Amino acid sequence: MLSQDILVVGGGLAGLAAALASDPQLKVAVISKVHPLRSHSVAAQGGINAALGNSPDGQDDTWEKHAFDTIKGSDYLADQDIAELMCEKAISTIYELEHLGVPFSRFPGGVIAQRPFGGAGFPRTCYAADRTGLVILHTLFEQSVRRKVKFFNEWLVTKLAVKDGKCLGVVVYDLATGDIFPIKARAVIFATGGYGRVYLRTTNAFINHGSGIGIAYRAGVPLKDMEFVQFHPTSLYDTNILITEGARGEGGYLVNNKGKRFMEDYAPSAMELAPRDIVARAIQTEIEKGNGFEDQYVHLDLRHLEEKKIKKRLPGIREICINFAGIDPIDAPIPIQPAQHYSMGGIDVNAQCASVVEGFYAAGECACMSIHGANRLGGNSLLDTVVFGKTAGEEASHAVKGGKGSKDAERFLLDEALEVKKKIEEWGKKDSGEKVHRLLNRLKVIMSEKVDMFRNKKDLSAALDEISELRGDYGRVLISGKCLRYSQELVNIIEFDSMLDLAEVITLGALNREETRGSHFREDFQDRNDKDWLKHTLVTLKDGKPHINFKEVNITKYEPKARKY
Amino acid sequence: MEYVFRILRCDPMKDEHPYFQDFSYETEEKKSMLEALMDIRNEQDCTLAFRYSCREAICGSCGMVINGKFDLACRTMVDSLKSSVIVIEPLPNLEIQKDLAVDMEPFFEAVRRIEPYLFSEGKIPEKGHRIEDREMDKIFQYVNCILCGCCYSACPVVARDERCLGPAALAKLFRFVKDPRDKRPFSNWSRVNTETGLWGCDTVFKCNEVCPKDVRPADGIEALRRKLVVEKIKRIFRKER
């Protein structure tokens, strides 16, 4: 049986950072369902935050101010000690990345350039034009080549093997061969990313099904704050490809069909650079009031930035606009609408990235350390992946070196794999039943119509019923293409199980939380309620059913106040 | 609009030779080739294999040959092809694993051979390396490479001799050699001073033509050749002195 000391699942930024930080004396491998460079991290555009104070307008910036902005942006749901930890580590992290080869854009004098971003008091976002995710992911991949990190690409993890509160390994589906088999590991780190594709409109890659989060939940690990789903204000109309916040950071305007910069009605001082939850809701409100175009979108106008600046700072989004919308932002405003973008919630882990299951860690978007609370600031997710991916690698190494292996692990793992195999055989035996892509589409419609940016009790309750009905239909799912090699259908069938769980937990959390905070807006409870709801939601699977618990928010020195921008 | 998608199919486990299979496809919406392929897979044949991820031309998964043109399926719009018959083939110069999914390993192996990482020396400088933006601009063209493999597949030199590094790897090497932070010794990068490296290139610029990200790898190859010659001459004079 294949056996590793540390098994990292996911080859995006958090996964590669974890692998690179793991002790080189240990046997470490990265499993990814795609080649690591195809991970969704590659699509990040605008930048990564750190209080370097390089901008002439940002010389007074400090990591404490970065932490304050992060906490205020989170609508005070962030655990303040963790947010502080990240912001303090941010500065050395950027210089480390730079030294590894990240080609950041520069200010005159040769220091790393920084641009303004939403909800930030100073220009704090370091960037490489608008392809920051691409350059950081490629750089960490290059370092993995240097360090000869072992990769198992196009292997999908289908199950986390947990026995008596201890993680023993995983079960995988190897796309190239169609085989199902277990891998023994002394520590498993999930860096599996987000679940954007449970929504119809999302900036996320097609592969972002979020099954990692679902697998952890199924293994008994609690999920935290899943009701907080970030909708990015500016996705390209129709395809929902991300148009970076950097476009507004560089000075872009949001304009409605009356030619008005409508953000003055919603965030008169921050305007277009208010946090994402506020801007996204403002755009949607304008569209619903009839102030949009074709009742679908508003304009992001960059024309006044002029050709030189657009080509220099925003070449990637210009290329996207030309390729996918047939417009050049130098000559025409960009049609944009909000779309699901990020999950603030995720696998509940502590400051060491450790979960309640011994030997099981998580980092990046799939994890919830409570840095981003109810709303993440732009530029903080890349930072989160690199800082805490590294922490996960270090902590797992430390634990593996101090601990000892489990007896009988192999037998248990083989049984777990056998169970997965049996399930797949059942799906394969059927001649008629439900096709998974139709189920997937139905789920997306439910989530987009009823668990979207504006929520209420009636819709959320209805969504829960419909999700449960969908689960019934999933029982009749079949594999229609009988070849299991490179079967995207099988990948989808396996992952859909998790997607149903995630949809349920998101909806349940949203229904339960009777207040409005950050990204979670309840039409029937429009105010933040610190007295009853300044706490994290924890959802744990027990006896096949979700159970809700709560956890205190850690407050260090920033007393919760009303958020004004 | 109705189309015929003529897709090259091959399952090396059972097919002796690849073959074309026709699928009829109808759509009134503006769709990318990738979306169309997904529709065909979902509705007509779930065994149809191809890779994809980001759908926005940044991850490099979905390179293929569409009506003779190398491109990413996600950024190729079906209606832009102006043809009711659309022929889709996997990237050449690489073994078919299944249908449109090819074995990218030889391509990545070529990239690994040039040691594709920054040779940065010493401690991390306080406040980072100082580099003017114009220096960064010189490598940005090459930094845009997404390693999709289109250039490698289209390269006639790689087709002739699979030991050749191919355009992407050489362009990437130039990206590092040109980076002011990179301290790789001449002895390292001059290893490409061979017929399967720098001098294998026929300069027919197929790579520049097919690159979906406008990286123009051949520019890098030519620049690296010039740099190599200049360095060699410098070394001769240094020795004489």
Interface residues (C-beta under 8 A of the other chain):
Chain A: V34 H35 L37 R38 S39 H40 V42 A43 L52 S92 I94 Y95 E96 E98 H99 L100 G101 P103 F104 S105 R106 F107 P108 G109 G110 V111 I112 A113 A128 A129 R131 L134 V135 H138 T139 E142 Q143 V145 R146 A176 A205 F206 I207 T239 I241 L242 G316 E319 I320 N323 F324 K435 H437 I479 S480 G481 K482 C483 R485 Y486 S487 Q488 E489
Chain B: D11 M13 M38 R41 N42 D45 C46 T47 L48 A49 R51 Y52 S53 C54 R55 E56 A57 I58 C59 G60 S61 R75 Q97 K98 D99 A101 M104 V111 R112 E115 P116 Y117 L118 S120 I124 P125 E126 K127 G128 H129 R130 I131 E132 D133 M136 I139 F140 V143 N144 I146 L147 F176 D179 R181 D182
